Amino acid sequence: ESVRDVVRLGGKVMRSPEQAPVGGVRVALIEDPQGHLVGLVDEKSLPSDHAENDLRSIVNERVSATRAKDAASASRHFSEDAVVFDVVNPLQYAGRAAIAKRAEEWFSSFQGGIDFDVSELSLRVQKAVAFSHALHHVRGSTTVGSTIDMWWRVTTGYEKVAGDWKITHEHNSVPFDPSSGLASLNLHP
């Protein structure tokens, strides 16, 4: 917005706002009408002491969206080119649209509400990159009449893009019994 104001007032954009390759800070370089060179920094892109709270908010929003069976809200924090390795086929889902479609399919497999929680959340944040790991738990009745009560492990990678945290990668997994080759779906923390 400030860059547009400079142009409107007779200044020139010397370098359009872009994210710095290191640190994720978004910077523009402008020349004011008197010829002074000025750098503008997008405040939202600066490292924040609140990053952990921001990421916890994303997790909480996704929990609420899952309980509400709202695929658009559950996938809104994913980057356009995010990749998810899920516990079901195929090997991966690539792109926010595919991730939202997978969420919609999963939500529609439940009859009634979804009881969903995230526990043991651990976050690591460094400037513009972060990751978390947690245990996810779902309970509910399916449209085919079965009941699900399942825990699985989730590791999520985040990147701060233009001041907003985006999920760029997520890996969901369940342990398996090597003697049988079957997934261990009845484990509890």
C-alpha positions in Angstrom: 0.0 0.0 0.0 2.9 2.4 0.8 4.5 1.6 -2.5 1.3 2.5 -4.3 1.1 5.8 -2.3 4.7 6.7 -3.4 3.9 6.2 -7.0 0.6 8.1 -6.7 2.6 11.0 -5.2 5.2 11.1 -8.0 7.9 8.6 -6.7 9.3 5.6 -8.6 9.5 2.0 -7.7 13.1 0.9 -8.0 12.5 -2.7 -6.8 9.0 -4.1 -6.4 8.0 -5.7 -3.1 9.5 -9.2 -2.9 10.4 -11.6 -0.2 14.1 -11.7 0.6 15.6 -15.2 0.0 17.1 -15.3 3.5 14.9 -14.5 6.5 11.7 -14.1 4.5 11.5 -10.3 5.0 9.5 -8.5 2.3 11.3 -5.4 1.0 10.6 -2.7 -1.7 13.0 0.0 -2.8 11.5 3.3 -3.9 12.7 6.7 -5.0 10.7 9.6 -3.5 9.8 12.7 -5.7 13.0 14.4 -4.5 15.2 11.6 -5.6 15.9 10.0 -2.2 16.3 6.3 -2.2 14.2 4.6 0.5 13.7 1.0 1.5 10.3 -0.1 2.7 9.9 -3.3 4.8 6.5 -5.0 5.2 6.0 -5.2 9.0 4.0 -8.4 8.6 7.0 -10.2 7.2 9.4 -9.4 10.1 10.2 -12.2 12.5 7.8 -12.1 15.3 7.9 -13.1 18.9 4.4 -14.2 18.3 5.3 -16.8 15.6 4.5 -19.7 17.9 1.1 -18.2 18.8 0.4 -17.7 15.1 1.2 -21.3 14.3 -0.9 -22.6 17.3 -3.8 -20.5 15.9 -3.4 -22.2 12.5 -3.5 -25.6 14.3 -6.6 -24.6 16.3 -8.4 -23.2 13.2 -7.7 -26.5 11.4 -9.1 -28.5 14.4 -12.3 -26.3 14.3 -12.6 -26.6 10.5 -12.3 -30.4 10.7 -14.9 -30.6 13.5 -17.2 -28.5 11.3 -16.4 -30.6 8.2 -15.3 -27.4 6.4 -12.7 -28.4 3.8 -12.1 -24.9 2.5 -11.2 -23.6 6.0 -9.2 -26.8 6.8 -7.0 -26.3 3.8 -6.8 -22.5 3.6 -3.4 -22.3 5.4 -1.7 -24.5 2.8 0.5 -22.9 0.2 -0.6 -23.3 -3.5 2.2 -25.8 -4.1 2.0 -27.7 -0.7 2.5 -31.4 -0.6 0.8 -33.8 1.8 1.8 -37.4 2.5 -1.4 -38.9 3.9 -2.2 -42.2 5.6 -4.3 -43.3 2.6 -3.6 -43.7 -1.1 -2.2 -42.1 -3.3 1.4 -41.5 -2.2 0.9 -37.8 -2.1 -1.5 -34.9 -2.6 0.0 -31.9 -4.3 -1.4 -28.4 -4.4 -4.0 -26.7 -2.2 -6.9 -27.7 -4.5 -6.0 -31.4 -4.2 -5.6 -31.1 -0.5 -9.0 -29.5 -0.1 -10.6 -32.1 -2.3 -9.0 -34.9 -0.1 -10.4 -33.1 3.0 -13.8 -32.9 1.5 -13.8 -36.6 0.6 -12.6 -37.5 4.1 -15.2 -35.3 5.8 -18.0 -36.7 3.6 -17.1 -40.3 4.8 -18.4 -39.4 8.2 -22.1 -39.6 9.2 -22.8 -36.7 11.6 -20.0 -34.9 13.4 -16.3 -35.5 13.6 -14.7 -35.5 17.1 -11.1 -34.4 16.3 -8.2 -33.3 18.6 -4.5 -32.5 18.3 -2.3 -33.4 21.3 1.4 -33.3 22.2 1.9 -30.4 19.8 5.6 -29.4 19.6 6.7 -26.3 17.5 10.2 -25.2 16.3 10.3 -21.7 14.8 13.2 -20.0 13.0 12.5 -16.7 11.3 10.6 -17.7 8.2 10.6 -21.5 8.5 9.0 -23.7 11.2 7.9 -27.2 11.8 5.6 -29.0 14.2 4.8 -32.5 15.2 1.8 -33.8 17.0 -0.6 -36.7 17.6 -4.0 -36.4 15.9 -7.0 -38.3 17.1 -10.3 -38.7 15.3 -13.5 -40.4 16.5 -16.8 -40.7 14.6 -19.2 -42.9 12.7 -18.7 -43.5 9.0 -21.4 -43.5 6.3 -20.9 -47.2 5.9 -21.8 -47.8 9.6 -18.4 -48.4 11.1 -16.9 -46.4 14.0 -13.4 -44.8 13.8 -11.3 -44.1 16.9 -7.8 -43.6 15.5 -4.5 -41.9 16.5 -1.8 -40.9 13.9 1.4 -38.9 13.8 1.7 -35.6 11.9 4.7 -33.5 11.0 4.0 -30.2 9.4 6.4 -27.8 7.7 5.6 -24.0 7.5 7.1 -21.1 5.6 6.4 -17.4 6.2 5.3 -16.0 2.9 4.5 -12.2 2.5 4.0 -12.0 6.3 1.7 -15.1 6.6 2.6 -18.6 7.7 1.7 -21.2 5.1 1.9 -25.0 5.3 4.2 -26.2 2.6 4.5 -29.8 3.6 2.6 -32.2 5.9 3.4 -35.9 6.6 0.8 -38.1 8.3 1.7 -41.6 9.4 0.7 -44.6 11.4 3.2 -47.2 12.8 2.9 -50.7 11.5 3.6 -54.1 12.9 6.6 -55.5 10.9 5.6 -59.1 11.7 2.2 -58.8 10.0 2.8 -55.8 7.7 -0.5 -54.3 9.0 -1.0 -50.7 10.2 -1.3 -50.4 14.0 -4.5 -48.4 14.2 -5.4 -49.2 17.8 -2.5 -47.5 19.5 -3.1 -44.8 22.1 -0.6 -42.4 23.7 
